[in-house]
Amino acid sequence: MAKGLFKIGDEVEIPATVRRRVTEDRVSVSIPTYNQPHSIIETAKVTKGQPIELVGDVTRAMGTRSPSISECL
């Protein structure tokens, strides 16, 4: 993923690591730049420690800094 400014509608990929399965359709992931666990819907079979990429469109960008995970997904 390129670093720098993003525009509304840009597609971004954010690296994450699976922490554990929370429910049958949800897993907890660790995102290095977010510093808090985050839960996502994931029905595919994943294992603890597996690296994954979260892909989404930028929906909000504030100022000149890069958007946070919550602003992208």
Long-range contacts (C-beta under 8 A, 24 or more apart in sequence): 3-66, 4-66, 5-61, 5-64, 5-66, 6-58, 6-61, 6-66, 6-67, 7-58, 7-61, 8-58, 8-59, 8-60, 8-61, 9-57, 9-58, 10-57, 10-58, 11-55, 11-56, 11-57, 11-58, 12-55, 12-56, 12-57, 12-58, 12-67, 12-72, 13-53, 13-54, 13-55, 14-53, 14-54, 14-55, 14-56, 14-69, 14-72, 14-73, 15-51, 15-52, 15-53, 15-54, 16-40, 16-51, 16-52, 16-53, 16-54, 17-49, 17-50, 17-51, 17-52, 18-42, 18-46, 18-47, 18-48, 18-49, 18-50, 18-51, 18-52, 19-48, 20-48, 21-46, 29-54, 31-69, 33-68, 33-69, 34-68, 34-69, 38-69
